[in-house]
Amino acid sequence: MRMHNPPHPGELLRELWLTPLGLSITAAAEQLGVSRKTLSEIVNGRSAVTAEMALRLELAFGKSAQSWLGHQGAYDLWQLQPCAATLGVRRVQVA
């Protein structure tokens, strides 16, 4: 089963929360208790949403930490799909 190209969670954060709420990366980072650089790297798709960041985002914006991690997982798997054949994994055969 092939899934569509999911957006990076940072794109969702920017498009669904920061922009509509008029929050700059600096202001949002302050609210989240993280550095501007940390949040900027996530928003610009250069860094992943960790479990801790997912919890911070849940506390700040109300969307569950599980949801943020789900978006990150979907994005990560999509990025890895082209490499699947090169991983050297063989399907387990049941005797």
Buried (B, 14 or more C-beta within 10 A) or exposed (E): EEEEEBBBBBBBBBEEBBEEEEBEBEBBBBBBEBEBEBBBBBBEBEBBBBEEBBBBBBEBBEBEBEBBBBBBBBBEEBEEEEEEEEEEEEEEEEE
